[in-house]
Amino acid sequence: MERIIKNPPKLSKDNYKFEFTGEYTTVKDETGKEHTVYRIRATKDIIVNGNIVVHKDDLGGFIEKEENLDYKSSAWVSGNAWVFGNAKVSGSAWVSGNAKVYGNAKVSGSAWVSGNTRIYENALVYGNALIYGNAEIHGDAQVYDDAKVYGEAKVYDKAQVYGSAKVYDKAEVYGYAKIYDSAQVYGSAKIYDSAWVFGNAQVYDEAQVYGEAWIYDKARIYGNAKVYGNAKVYGNGKIYGSALVYEKAWVSGNAQIYDEAQVYGEAWVFGEAHVHGKARVSGESRIYENADISGDLEVSGNTHITYFIDNEEGNWFLRELKKIRRRSKNK
């Protein structure tokens, strides 16, 4: 609830940009510490790229102290937005709506923060980044360039979202993860540890990518799939269902791994190959061209398969392959 106070914080003599109106309210940060924030009013027109974006006498949002809003820049806080603690808004950045920026967070460049978003701790938002909806950016996270984070998405720890990347819905990006280029992470997906998602890749639904995995090009990871370890999925590769790709496995081309299949070790699946059902591909196996591995087949070693194998044929093929290898070793 806003109240009126007669003695708001003092301002610098050369601050011709804004003044305090006397209206104030209180807010608590993540630690429970209470802060008093004061509404501002423009004392001059604020111009960006030749356009007046704030007119003299326009009411602004709330800040705790002069240091929260760079008075030598064209940055502004509007609506019922709050900026407090050691947070700072500068450049031509704009914080609006019911957004809250606090802690040691910085919003700069031409970034736009709006809605019910929260930017706090040591987070940095800059460039042309857009943060809106109910998104949260905190920890030492950075969102910059033309990146967008919105919906109920969260970016935290030391994660970075940049380029033209988008993180939205209820997705979470954390740890040391990076999302960049034109990549998208959405649904309830989670990207964490030191995983990277880039190019035009998309990770969505309940999918998880972690460890030091890379997802790039036009790859798609979705459903309840998981990609982790040092695995790489690229090209037009698709991992979905409850499939797992991990260790040093690579999936590329138009290959698809789905159902409850697993690809791991140093196996490669590429071309138009499909691995599905409860199949397992491991070792240094190579599954490619139009290969289709399904059922409960287990392909390991350095086996190369390029054509369709059904379950019965597959079991026979793999048994015979093992016999040949044993004979070769005994010679």
N, C-alpha and C positions, 0 to 999 in steps of 0.2 A: 504494500500500500504506500503510495507516494505522500510525502509530507512537505511542508515548507519550512525552510531554515533561513535565518537571517545572515549567517556567516559561513558561506561556502568556502572551499579552498581558495587560496590566493593564486593569482595568475601573473605571468611575466609581463613586464611593462610593454614588451614588443609583441605581445600576443594580440593581433588585430583580427584573429580568425573567429574566436568564440568566447562566450562568457557563460557563467553559471546562472541559471534562472532562480535558484533558491529551492527548487523542487528536488527532493531526494527520497531514497528508499534504502533498505538494507538487504544484503544478500550474503549467503554463506558459501565458502569454497569447499573443495573436497575434504579438507581437514576439519571442517566445522567452524573455521574462523569467520567471524562476521566482518563484512566490509560495508561501508556507506558509499553509495554512488549518487552522483548529482546530475540532473539533466542539464544539457548545454543548449545554447542558442547561437546561431551564426551572427557574427557582427559585420560580416561582409559577404559579398557574392563569392562562391567558390567555383572556379572555372577549370574544366578538364577538356583538353583538346578543342578549345575555343567555345565550348558550350557551358552555360551556367547550370551546374548540377545541384547547387544549393543556393538559395537566395538569402540575402541579408534578412535577419529576423526569423528565419525558419527555425523551428525547434528541432533539436537533435535527440539522440539517445542519452544514456547515462554513462558517466565515467567516474572513477574514484578520485583522480587527480589529473592535473594538467599533463603529466608525463605519459598518460595513457593514449593521448591523441596528439600526433605531431602537428603543432600549430604552424609550422613553416611549410607544410605540404598541402595537398588537396584531398587528403584522406578525410573520411567522415564517419560518424557513428549516428545512426538514425533510428526512428521508431522507438521501440522499447528495448533495444539492445543494450547490453551492459559490458563494459570493459573495465577491469579492475585488477588489483594486485600489481605486479610488475609487467603486465601485458602492455603491448604497444601496437597501435594501428598507424601506419605511415604510407608514404608514396601517394598513390591515388586509390588506395584500397577503401572498401566500403563494408561496414558491418551494420546490418539492419535487422528488421523483424524483431524476434525475441532471442536473437543469438547472444551467446555469452563467450567472451574471450577473457581469460584470466590466467593466473599463475605467472609464468615467464613467457607465455606464448607471444608470437609476433605474427601480425598480418600485414603484408606490405605489397609493393608492386601495384598491379591492377586487380588484385584478388578481390573476390566478392564472397562475403559470408552472410548468410541470411537464414530465415526460418527459425527453427528451435535448436540450431546447431550449438555445439560446445567445442571450443578450441582451448586447450589448457595444458598445464605443466610446461614443457619446453617445446611444444609443437610450433612448427613454422609453416605458414601458408603464404605463398607469394606467386609472382608471375601473373598469369591470367586465370589462376585456379578458381573454381567455383565450389563452394561448400554450402549445401542447403538441405532442407528437410529436417530430419532429426539426427543428422550425422554427428559423429564425435571424432575429433583428431586430438590425440594427447600423447604423453610420454615424450620421446624425442623424434616423433614422426614428422615427415615433411611431405607436403602436397604442393606441387608447383607446375610451371609451364601452363598448359591448357587443360590440365587434369580436372576431373569432376568427381566429387564424393557426395553422395546424397542418399535419400531414403533413410534407413536406420543403420547405414554402414558405419563401421568403426575402423580407424587406422591408428595404430599405436605402437609402442615400443620404439624401435628405430626403423620402422618400415618407411618406404618411400613410394609415392604414387606421382608419376610425372609424364611428360609428353602429352598425348591426348587420351590417356587412359581414363577409364571410368570404373568406379567401385560404388555399388549401389545395392538397393534392397536391404537385406540383413547380412551382407557379406562382411567378413573381417579379414584385415591384413595386418600382420604383426610380426614380432621378432625382427629379423633383418631383411624381410621380404621386399621385393621390388616389383612394381607393376608399372609398365611403361609402354611407349609407342602408342598403338591404338587398342591395346588389350582391354578386356572387360572382365570384371569379377562381380558376380551378382547372385541372386537367390540367397541361400544361406551358406555359400561356399566359404572356405577358410584357406588362406595362403599364409604360411608362416615359416619359421626357421630362416634359412637363407635361400628360399625358393624364389625363382624369377618367372614372371609371366609377361611376355612381350610380343611384338609383332602385332598380328590381328587375332591372337589367341583369345579364347573365352573359357572361363571356368565358372560353373554355375550349379544350381540345385544344391545338393548337400556335399558336393565334391570337396576333396582336400588335396592340397599340394604342399609338400613340406620337405624337410631335409635340404638338399642342395639341388633339387629337381628344377629343370627348365621346361617350360611350356611355351612354344613360339610358333611362328608362321600362322597358319589358320587352324591350328589344333583346337580340339574341343574336349574338355573334361567335364563330365556331368553325371547326374544320378547320384549314387553313393560311391563313386569311384575314388580311388586314392592313387596318387603318384608321389613317390618319395625316394629317399636315398639320393643317388646321383643320376637318376633316370632322366631321359629326355624324350619328349613327345613333340613332334613338329610336322611340317608339311600339312596335310589334311587329316592327320591321325586323329582317331576318336577313341576315347576311353570312357565307358559308361556302364550302367548297371551297378554291380558291386565289384567290378574288376579292380585288380591291383597291378601296378607296374612299379618296380622298385629295384634297388641295388643299382647296377650300371646298365640296365636294359634301355634300348632305344626303340621307339615306335614312330614310323614316319610314312611318307607316301600317302596312300588312301587306306592304310591299314586300320582295322577296328578290333578293339579288345573289349569284350562285354560279358554279360552274365556274371559268373563268379570266377572267370578265368584269371590266371596270374602269369605275368611275364617278368622274369627276374634274372639274376646273375648278370651275364654279359650278352644276353640274347638280343637279337634284332628281329623285329617284325616290320615288314615294309611292303611296298607294291600294293596289290589289292587284297592282301592276306587278311583273313579273319581268324581270331582265336576266341572261342566262346565256350559256353557250358561251364564245366569245371576243369577245363584243360589247363595244363601247366607247361610253360615253355621256359627253359632255364639253360644254364651252362653257356656255351658259345653258339647255341643253335641259331639258324637263320631260317625264318619263315617268310616266304615272299612270293611274288607273282600272284597266282590265284589260289594259293593254298588256303585250306579251310580246316582248322584244327578244332575239334569239338569234343563233346562228351567228357569222359574223365581221362583222356589221353595225357601222357606225360612225355614231353620231348625234351631231351637233355643232351649233354655232351656237345659235340660240334656238328650235330645233325643239320642237314639242309633239306627243306621240304618246299616244293614249288607247286603242288597240285592238291586237289581235294582228297582228303582222307576221312572216311567215316570211322566210327569207333572200332568195328570189327577188323576192318582192313588195317587200321592204324595200329592196333595191338599186335597183329601179325607182323607188320612192317617193322615195328620197333623191336620185337623179339628176334627177328632175323638179323636186324642190324647189329644187335648186341652179340649174336653168335659170330658174325663175320669179324667183328672187332676183337673178340676173344681169340679166334683162330689166328688173326694177324699178330697179336701180341705173343702167341705161343711159338711162332715160326722163328 
